[in-house]
Amino acid sequence: MLSGLHPALKALTVVLAVVGALAVIAGIMYLALPSHSLPSFFPAHYKHSKAHAMKHGYAALALGVVLIVGAVAVPWTARRSQHT
């Protein structure tokens, strides 16, 4: 899928896909785990809270989906512009 692309576009595609996947994983963690069970470096980590960080979870999922769509769009638009 990435063959024939400029190396910078390949790198951008890979970075967008990896960061998008990590954001989706973080979103799932935010929605599935109570705040006290989140890793301490996560925003919304509260020691004695049993609530879930729903807003953070939805935001991370949305960001992850946007980044993954961007990772798919970069090579698609690059190939389209090469053919014209």
OpenMM code with the backbone's topology and positions (N, CA, C; nanometers):
from openmm import Vec3, app, unit

residues = "MET LEU SER GLY LEU HIS PRO ALA LEU LYS ALA LEU THR VAL VAL LEU ALA VAL VAL GLY ALA LEU ALA VAL ILE ALA GLY ILE MET TYR LEU ALA LEU PRO SER HIS SER LEU PRO SER PHE PHE PRO ALA HIS TYR LYS HIS SER LYS ALA HIS ALA MET LYS HIS GLY TYR ALA ALA LEU ALA LEU GLY VAL VAL LEU ILE VAL GLY ALA VAL ALA VAL PRO TRP THR ALA ARG ARG SER GLN HIS THR".split()
positions = [
    Vec3(0.0819, -0.1188, 0.0000),
    Vec3(0.0000, 0.0000, 0.0000),
    Vec3(0.0865, 0.1255, 0.0000),
    Vec3(0.2009, 0.1201, 0.0645),
    Vec3(0.2849, 0.2390, 0.0760),
    Vec3(0.3971, 0.2429, -0.0260),
    Vec3(0.4052, 0.1418, -0.1120),
    Vec3(0.5135, 0.1421, -0.2099),
    Vec3(0.4899, 0.2516, -0.3133),
    Vec3(0.5974, 0.3149, -0.3544),
    Vec3(0.5881, 0.4200, -0.4535),
    Vec3(0.5609, 0.5580, -0.3969),
    Vec3(0.5482, 0.5682, -0.2658),
    Vec3(0.5246, 0.6986, -0.2026),
    Vec3(0.6567, 0.7614, -0.1610),
    Vec3(0.6554, 0.8904, -0.1523),
    Vec3(0.7721, 0.9644, -0.1026),
    Vec3(0.7991, 0.9189, 0.0419),
    Vec3(0.9253, 0.9054, 0.0823),
    Vec3(0.9567, 0.8586, 0.2181),
    Vec3(0.8939, 0.9437, 0.3290),
    Vec3(0.8821, 1.0740, 0.3072),
    Vec3(0.8202, 1.1588, 0.4092),
    Vec3(0.6721, 1.1262, 0.4248),
    Vec3(0.6050, 1.0962, 0.3144),
    Vec3(0.4632, 1.0594, 0.3223),
    Vec3(0.4458, 0.9226, 0.3875),
    Vec3(0.5388, 0.8318, 0.3614),
    Vec3(0.5345, 0.7013, 0.4287),
    Vec3(0.5473, 0.7195, 0.5793),
    Vec3(0.6439, 0.8027, 0.6195),
    Vec3(0.6648, 0.8261, 0.7622),
    Vec3(0.5426, 0.8915, 0.8252),
    Vec3(0.4836, 0.9889, 0.7573),
    Vec3(0.3638, 1.0552, 0.8091),
    Vec3(0.2495, 0.9567, 0.8248),
    Vec3(0.2326, 0.8684, 0.7281),
    Vec3(0.1260, 0.7691, 0.7339),
    Vec3(0.1454, 0.6753, 0.8531),
    Vec3(0.2674, 0.6286, 0.8726),
    Vec3(0.2952, 0.5368, 0.9830),
    Vec3(0.2743, 0.6069, 1.1176),
    Vec3(0.3224, 0.7293, 1.1300),
    Vec3(0.3071, 0.8035, 1.2561),
    Vec3(0.1595, 0.8271, 1.2863),
    Vec3(0.0824, 0.8687, 1.1865),
    Vec3(-0.0610, 0.8907, 1.2080),
    Vec3(-0.1308, 0.7621, 1.2505),
    Vec3(-0.0962, 0.6511, 1.1868),
    Vec3(-0.1601, 0.5242, 1.2206),
    Vec3(-0.1246, 0.4784, 1.3620),
    Vec3(0.0013, 0.4906, 1.3993),
    Vec3(0.0444, 0.4454, 1.5325),
    Vec3(-0.0165, 0.5333, 1.6414),
    Vec3(-0.0097, 0.6644, 1.6237),
    Vec3(-0.0671, 0.7545, 1.7247),
    Vec3(-0.2187, 0.7368, 1.7311),
    Vec3(-0.2824, 0.7156, 1.6171),
    Vec3(-0.4265, 0.6897, 1.6157),
    Vec3(-0.4628, 0.5624, 1.6903),
    Vec3(-0.3857, 0.4571, 1.6689),
    Vec3(-0.4115, 0.3311, 1.7398),
    Vec3(-0.3913, 0.3473, 1.8903),
    Vec3(-0.2868, 0.4211, 1.9290),
    Vec3(-0.2642, 0.4458, 2.0723),
    Vec3(-0.3772, 0.5280, 2.1332),
    Vec3(-0.4295, 0.6244, 2.0577),
    Vec3(-0.5413, 0.7051, 2.1080),
    Vec3(-0.6669, 0.6201, 2.1248),
    Vec3(-0.6904, 0.5286, 2.0330),
    Vec3(-0.8064, 0.4390, 2.0463),
    Vec3(-0.7903, 0.3495, 2.1693),
    Vec3(-0.6706, 0.2975, 2.1899),
    Vec3(-0.6452, 0.2139, 2.3087),
    Vec3(-0.6653, 0.2947, 2.4363),
    Vec3(-0.6154, 0.4179, 2.4388),
    Vec3(-0.6338, 0.5031, 2.5560),
    Vec3(-0.7822, 0.5324, 2.5784),
    Vec3(-0.8565, 0.5565, 2.4712),
    Vec3(-1.0000, 0.5809, 2.4840),
    Vec3(-1.0734, 0.4621, 2.5426),
    Vec3(-1.0363, 0.3435, 2.4984),
    Vec3(-1.0985, 0.2225, 2.5531),
    Vec3(-1.0641, 0.2081, 2.7007),
    Vec3(-0.9394, 0.2391, 2.7363),
    Vec3(-0.9000, 0.2305, 2.8775),
    Vec3(-0.9785, 0.3305, 2.9618),
    Vec3(-0.9944, 0.4530, 2.9102),
    Vec3(-1.0717, 0.5534, 2.9833),
    Vec3(-1.2148, 0.5073, 3.0065),
    Vec3(-1.2746, 0.4439, 2.9068),
    Vec3(-1.4144, 0.4025, 2.9190),
    Vec3(-1.4312, 0.2758, 3.0015),
    Vec3(-1.3313, 0.1890, 3.0011),
    Vec3(-1.3453, 0.0592, 3.0670),
    Vec3(-1.3004, 0.0593, 3.2126),
    Vec3(-1.2051, 0.1463, 3.2467),
    Vec3(-1.1475, 0.1424, 3.3807),
    Vec3(-1.1945, 0.2606, 3.4649),
    Vec3(-1.2149, 0.2388, 3.5942),
    Vec3(-1.2421, 0.3524, 3.6810),
    Vec3(-1.1173, 0.4403, 3.6949),
    Vec3(-1.1377, 0.5643, 3.7333),
    Vec3(-1.0278, 0.6621, 3.7370),
    Vec3(-0.9108, 0.6168, 3.8236),
    Vec3(-0.9373, 0.5508, 3.9344),
    Vec3(-0.8272, 0.5107, 4.0221),
    Vec3(-0.7442, 0.3969, 3.9626),
    Vec3(-0.7966, 0.3280, 3.8615),
    Vec3(-0.7238, 0.2180, 3.7994),
    Vec3(-0.6434, 0.2600, 3.6767),
    Vec3(-0.6611, 0.3837, 3.6319),
    Vec3(-0.5855, 0.4316, 3.5166),
    Vec3(-0.4386, 0.4475, 3.5538),
    Vec3(-0.3487, 0.4364, 3.4557),
    Vec3(-0.2076, 0.4642, 3.4847),
    Vec3(-0.1924, 0.6070, 3.5373),
    Vec3(-0.0969, 0.6287, 3.6245),
    Vec3(-0.0848, 0.7582, 3.6920),
    Vec3(-0.0489, 0.8719, 3.5976),
    Vec3(0.0073, 0.8421, 3.4795),
    Vec3(0.0415, 0.9497, 3.3859),
    Vec3(-0.0769, 0.9914, 3.2998),
    Vec3(-0.1914, 0.9231, 3.3104),
    Vec3(-0.3104, 0.9618, 3.2354),
    Vec3(-0.3765, 1.0817, 3.3026),
    Vec3(-0.4198, 1.1816, 3.2241),
    Vec3(-0.5055, 1.2848, 3.2823),
    Vec3(-0.6348, 1.2176, 3.3314),
    Vec3(-0.6940, 1.2685, 3.4332),
    Vec3(-0.8163, 1.2154, 3.4950),
    Vec3(-0.7876, 1.0960, 3.5848),
    Vec3(-0.6623, 1.0738, 3.6232),
    Vec3(-0.6295, 0.9694, 3.7203),
    Vec3(-0.6494, 1.0282, 3.8598),
    Vec3(-0.7467, 0.9766, 3.9311),
    Vec3(-0.7735, 1.0215, 4.0673),
    Vec3(-0.7672, 0.8999, 4.1577),
    Vec3(-0.6877, 0.9110, 4.2631),
    Vec3(-0.6617, 0.7951, 4.3494),
    Vec3(-0.7868, 0.7327, 4.4082),
    Vec3(-0.8774, 0.8141, 4.4567),
    Vec3(-0.9895, 0.7602, 4.5336),
    Vec3(-1.1221, 0.7683, 4.4581),
    Vec3(-1.1171, 0.7882, 4.3295),
    Vec3(-1.2399, 0.7995, 4.2511),
    Vec3(-1.2750, 0.6653, 4.1893),
    Vec3(-1.4025, 0.6330, 4.1921),
    Vec3(-1.4486, 0.5098, 4.1284),
    Vec3(-1.5229, 0.5400, 3.9978),
    Vec3(-1.5275, 0.6660, 3.9583),
    Vec3(-1.5968, 0.7058, 3.8356),
    Vec3(-1.5093, 0.6800, 3.7139),
    Vec3(-1.5730, 0.6687, 3.6001),
    Vec3(-1.5031, 0.6532, 3.4728),
    Vec3(-1.4851, 0.7912, 3.4107),
    Vec3(-1.3804, 0.8093, 3.3362),
    Vec3(-1.3532, 0.9371, 3.2699),
    Vec3(-1.4138, 0.9322, 3.1301),
    Vec3(-1.5447, 0.9474, 3.1227),
    Vec3(-1.6169, 0.9295, 2.9973),
    Vec3(-1.5782, 1.0341, 2.8923),
    Vec3(-1.5684, 1.1608, 2.9315),
    Vec3(-1.5353, 1.2650, 2.8338),
    Vec3(-1.3969, 1.2425, 2.7744),
    Vec3(-1.3016, 1.2074, 2.8586),
    Vec3(-1.1671, 1.1784, 2.8089),
    Vec3(-1.1693, 1.0581, 2.7141),
    Vec3(-1.2485, 0.9587, 2.7478),
    Vec3(-1.2579, 0.8391, 2.6644),
    Vec3(-1.3155, 0.8681, 2.5279),
    Vec3(-1.4251, 0.9425, 2.5242),
    Vec3(-1.4855, 0.9758, 2.3957),
    Vec3(-1.3935, 1.0656, 2.3130),
    Vec3(-1.3258, 1.1590, 2.3782),
    Vec3(-1.2339, 1.2474, 2.3062),
    Vec3(-1.1163, 1.1684, 2.2482),
    Vec3(-1.0617, 1.0758, 2.3254),
    Vec3(-0.9499, 0.9945, 2.2769),
    Vec3(-0.9941, 0.9042, 2.1621),
    Vec3(-1.1128, 0.8466, 2.1720),
    Vec3(-1.1636, 0.7634, 2.0622),
    Vec3(-1.1835, 0.8458, 1.9355),
    Vec3(-1.2427, 0.9644, 1.9502),
    Vec3(-1.2653, 1.0505, 1.8334),
    Vec3(-1.1326, 1.0915, 1.7697),
    Vec3(-1.0365, 1.1298, 1.8525),
    Vec3(-0.9055, 1.1670, 1.8007),
    Vec3(-0.8400, 1.0491, 1.7293),
    Vec3(-0.8493, 0.9307, 1.7866),
    Vec3(-0.7916, 0.8121, 1.7250),
    Vec3(-0.8523, 0.7815, 1.5896),
    Vec3(-0.9840, 0.7937, 1.5796),
    Vec3(-1.0505, 0.7681, 1.4521),
    Vec3(-1.0080, 0.8714, 1.3476),
    Vec3(-1.0002, 0.9986, 1.3869),
    Vec3(-0.9579, 1.1032, 1.2937),
    Vec3(-0.8150, 1.0773, 1.2454),
    Vec3(-0.7263, 1.0389, 1.3352),
    Vec3(-0.5882, 1.0121, 1.2960),
    Vec3(-0.5768, 0.8906, 1.2041),
    Vec3(-0.6533, 0.7876, 1.2307),
    Vec3(-0.6502, 0.6693, 1.1447),
    Vec3(-0.7075, 0.7016, 1.0065),
    Vec3(-0.8138, 0.7800, 1.0023),
    Vec3(-0.8675, 0.8239, 0.8731),
    Vec3(-0.7626, 0.9071, 0.7994),
    Vec3(-0.6906, 0.9918, 0.8720),
    Vec3(-0.5834, 1.0691, 0.8108),
    Vec3(-0.4727, 0.9798, 0.7579),
    Vec3(-0.4417, 0.8732, 0.8299),
    Vec3(-0.3384, 0.7799, 0.7845),
    Vec3(-0.3800, 0.7095, 0.6564),
    Vec3(-0.5077, 0.6858, 0.6399),
    Vec3(-0.5570, 0.6237, 0.5166),
    Vec3(-0.5632, 0.7269, 0.4037),
    Vec3(-0.5957, 0.8509, 0.4379),
    Vec3(-0.6138, 0.9552, 0.3363),
    Vec3(-0.4825, 1.0040, 0.2777),
    Vec3(-0.3755, 1.0049, 0.3549),
    Vec3(-0.2470, 1.0587, 0.3051),
    Vec3(-0.1994, 0.9832, 0.1810),
    Vec3(-0.1872, 0.8511, 0.1835),
    Vec3(-0.1410, 0.7837, 0.0616),
    Vec3(-0.2427, 0.7914, -0.0523),
    Vec3(-0.3717, 0.7918, -0.0179),
    Vec3(-0.4753, 0.7979, -0.1201),
    Vec3(-0.4693, 0.9304, -0.1948),
    Vec3(-0.4581, 1.0407, -0.1228),
    Vec3(-0.4508, 1.1708, -0.1882),
    Vec3(-0.3184, 1.1899, -0.2604),
    Vec3(-0.2108, 1.1327, -0.2083),
    Vec3(-0.0804, 1.1434, -0.2751),
    Vec3(-0.0818, 1.0699, -0.4079),
    Vec3(-0.1426, 0.9539, -0.4109),
    Vec3(-0.1496, 0.8779, -0.5359),
    Vec3(-0.2399, 0.9485, -0.6361),
    Vec3(-0.3482, 1.0069, -0.5868),
    Vec3(-0.4396, 1.0793, -0.6755),
    Vec3(-0.3705, 1.1979, -0.7386),
    Vec3(-0.2901, 1.2693, -0.6611),
    Vec3(-0.2218, 1.3867, -0.7150),
    Vec3(-0.1086, 1.3483, -0.8099),
    Vec3(-0.0523, 1.2286, -0.7946),
    Vec3(0.0530, 1.1836, -0.8858),
    Vec3(-0.0015, 1.1482, -1.0231),
    Vec3(-0.1269, 1.1062, -1.0298),
    Vec3(-0.1866, 1.0648, -1.1560),
    Vec3(-0.2388, 1.1817, -1.2385),
    Vec3(-0.2485, 1.3001, -1.1828),
    Vec3(-0.3002, 1.4138, -1.2589),
    Vec3(-0.1900, 1.5000, -1.3122),
] * unit.nanometer
topology = app.Topology()
chain = topology.addChain("A")
for resn in residues:
    res = topology.addResidue(resn, chain)
    for name in ("N", "CA", "C"):
        topology.addAtom(name, app.Element.getBySymbol(name[0]), res)
